[in-house]
Amino acid sequence: MAKSKKKQPVDSGFVLFDVIYEDGARTSNRKVPSALVGGLDGDEPARAFIEEQDNKIAEMSGNPRGPIKSITRSPA
């Protein structure tokens, strides 16, 4: 009988965040590259990355997004 190996967690290269905006709107599972978060700045670089994504989306759609109130990591 063969030994079964323990499965290692898969590093997808992304960290998921839930974003709450000043107007009360919420978006879930926003992908941020894992290389940006977890250093000395913690999750703060994720805010800048998500704001940049929002600006690109607003530019293409013509619908601006409000300012971000808070970001939290999505539950696993």
Secondary structure as UniProt FT lines:
FT   STRAND          14..21
FT   TURN            22..23
FT   STRAND          26..33
FT   HELIX           34..36
FT   TURN            40..41
FT   HELIX           44..61
FT   STRAND          68..73
//
